[in-house]
Amino acid sequence: MTSTDWRQAKVDELRRLIEAADPDVVEEQKWKKASNPDGVPLWSHDGMICTGEIYKDYVKFTFAKGASLPDPAHLFNSSLEGKTRRAIDIREGEMPDPEAFQALVRAAVDLNQGR
């Protein structure tokens, strides 16, 4: 398996967790360009939930309103200084706790819906 394969497989794995956490989630491909013709997956439900970006050595899931979300499992490990966003950088062989990740997705939807 090439390094590209593990990264796309990780995005696909987390996509399934997002869809299971919120069956009404909408996925779009944004920011298409020559260097990234497929674009960046963006998940939303009554507002943006998160994006999933592939980098050379890791995959980054950025939660648009992550600074306002409870994170008792401490999944956020990137963009911690931001006032709004928070991100999870995932390297080869790593996987965030599935239940905690899905709880972040559900909390993001609740926040988007004013709950």
Summary of the structure (lengths in Angstrom):
residues: 115
radius of gyration: 13.5
end to end distance: 42.5
largest distance: 42.8
contacts: 334
relative contact order: 0.19
helix: 32%
strand: 28%
